[in-house]
């Protein structure tokens, strides 16, 4: 089960049921490389979602399937809303809401395995006052919350932001994302490789 925002969704309404992104890639490469593994993959990403949106639809869209594994990639929309002046989406509330979601999930599905991926932003921009610079300055606070929750819930922790930060020191950011978090196919391949190395 993959839950998240547009990065997970990746136009699944146009390419049902898995979309065009890393969820699709994960499923098809699992079939190709590990045909002996019996696996059902569900894309529960919805574009624009925040943690609060996940809470609103969690029972119906995630827990009703009784998954053994749940991967969550959420947070960049929370950060954008907070920068836009909606204070309820601050890092501390992000942490508390995501923690509540994970705690509830463990109560319902005691043996579920979590994969928690950090929100990320693909940019080198450090020019003071710019929006991208503000995102990069604030993002580590959200990433730290994911790290803390990964430890608390014994989840597999995948720091995607650190991965992309290293890559953009080698290649131009637009190779991976023209708008910071709007990904090119190469980025979905990177996300897939991180997930599958943790899953198997």
JORARA-V365478 format. One line per field, one symbol per residue. ss: DSSP state (H for helix, E for strand, C for the rest). phi: phi as a letter, one per 30 degrees, with the letter a starting at -180 (. if undefined). burial: b if it has 24 or more other C-alpha atoms within 12 Angstrom, else e. Layout:
ss->???
phi->???
burial->???
This chain:
ss->CEEECHHHHCCCCCCCCCCCCHHHHHHHHHHHHCCCCCCCCCEEECCCCCHHHHHHHHHHHCHHHCCCEEEEECCHHHHHHHHCCCHHHCHHHHHHHHHHHHHHHHHHCCCCEEEEECCCCCCCCCCCCCHHHHHHHHHHHHHHHHHHHHHHCCCEEECHHHHHHHHCCCCCHHHCECCCCCECHHHHHHHHHHHHHHHC
phi->.cclcdddehiddcbdcciccddddeddddddcbddddbccbccdbeidcddddedcddddbdddhddbbcbbakddeddddddjdddcdeddeddddddddddddddbecdcccccddbbcacdbdejdddddddddeeddddddddddddchcdcbcddddddddddcbdeddcadbibcdddedddddedddddddc
burial->bbbbbbbbbbbbeeeeebbbbbbbbbbeebeeeeeeeeeebbbbbbbbbbbbbbbeebeebbbeeebbbbbbbbbbbbbbebbeeeeebbbebbbebbbebbeebbeeeeebbbbbbbbbbbbbeeeeeeebeebbbbbbbbbbbbbbbbeebebbbbbbbbbbeebeeeeebbebbeebbbbbebbbbbbbbbbbeebe
